[in-house]
Amino acid sequence: MPKMKTKSGAAKRFKVRGSGSIKRSQAFKRHILTKKTTKAKRQLRGSAEMHASDVRMVRAMLPYA
């Protein structure tokens, strides 16, 4: 049986933590930043945890993670 392929786009966007939860980066921080407040941009820094309803879909894209 051949190996399963990892979706390379998902591999670049998501990381599986040691606890098994999935880490993702915040959206809405790439462009059109002038109209966003400093507080909004500051709160978009760092990473967030994947929502529980999306975890199953991401795990299917990352079979070996």
N, C-alpha and C positions, 0 to 999 in steps of 0.2 A: 504494500500500500504506500503511495507517495506521502510525503510530509504535507501537512496543512500549511498554507501560506498566511503570514501575518499581513494585514492591511497596512501598508507602509505609511499612509496618511494618518491612521489612528496611532501608530507607533510613535510618530513625531509629536502628537498632541496629548497623549495620555501616558501616565506612568502608574504602575501598580505599587502601592506602598507595602511595607513589610507586614502590616496588619491585614492586608488584602483589599483595603479601600483604594479607590482610583482617584488620582490627583489630576486636575485639569487647570489650565490657565484661564484668567478672566477675559471675557470678551469686551468689546467696545472701548479698547484702549489704543487702537492703531492710528486712526486719523480723525479729522474733524474734532480736534481737542480744544479749539479756541472757545467754542460755545459751552463746553462742559466746565463746571465749577472745579476749583482746586480740590475741594472736599470729595467730589465725585471721582476725580482722577486718582486721588490718594487711596480711596477705598477699593479701586480696581487693581491695585498692586498685589503682587503675590499670587498664591495659588488657592484653589478652592477644591472641595470634595465633589465628586460626581454625584448627582442626584440619584436616589435609590431606583427610580423608575427607568433610568438610562443605563444602569450598571450591566444588565444582562446583554444589551446590545453591544456595549463596548467590549465585554469579555469575549463575545463571539468573534470580534475583529482581532483580538489579541490572544490567540489560542495558547501561546507558550509563555505568557507573562504571568 
